[in-house]
Amino acid sequence: MEMHVLTLTFQECSARYGLDALALQDFLRAGLLRSAPTPDTVIVDEPDDLPRLARLHHELGLAPEALDVILAMRQRLVHLQALLANETARARQLENFLRGSGAVEDFG
């Protein structure tokens, strides 16, 4: 899977996502974002994470530690959904093979 990394200034984060410097500093301390070499700049490892963090922060008022748990659970859920889709495809393929209507391919 290809990873896209963004580098944003605090000002860009504020304009795009409504996150103030204090919230961004809290996210940095909690390890939710990485500090960039340039002052007042953050590195976002997964572009979808920052809008998600902002939404959870604004709508639910959750502490950064709670956001970390939520993001970890979401990542695990996405992984499990991919595994389930793979296993479902393998089961369907095996069923088709047993009915004589298809060859078996390797999904793993």
C-alpha positions, -999 to +999 in steps of 0.1 A: +000+000+000+013+034-010+017+060+018+011+097+012+028+121+036+018+157+040+037+186+056+014+214+068+020+246+087+000+253+118-016+282+098-027+257+071-041+233+097-060+262+113-074+274+079-083+240+066-094+221+098-100+248+124-072+234+147-054+260+168-018+258+178-026+244+212-046+215+198-018+208+173+008+208+201-014+184+220-016+161+190+022+163+186+027+154+223+003+125+220+021+112+189-009+117+166+012+139+143+050+143+137+069+175+141+085+187+109+120+202+108+105+237+101+090+254+132+052+254+135+049+226+109+036+191+112+039+159+092+008+140+086+015+104+077-020+095+065-038+125+048-072+112+060-061+112+096-060+150+101-095+157+090-107+128+111-087+141+141-102+175+136-137+162+133-134+140+165-117+169+184-144+195+174-175+173+175-167+151+205-142+172+224-121+141+230-086+142+246-057+134+223-051+101+241-087+091+233-082+101+197-052+078+195-072+049+207-100+056+182-075+058+153-059+026+164-093+009+166-102+022+132-069+010+116-076-024+131-111-024+118-100-015+083-074-043+084-100-068+096-124-057+069-097-063+042-090-098+057-128-106+057-131-095+021-102-117+011-115-147+030-150-142+015-135-142-020-116-173-012-147-191+001-167-180-029-140-193-052-138-226-034-176-230-036-174-223-073-146-248-077-165-275-058-195-269-080-173-274-111-177-238-123-142-223-117-105-227-111-089-220-078-066-189-077-041-180-049-053-149-030-026-151-003 
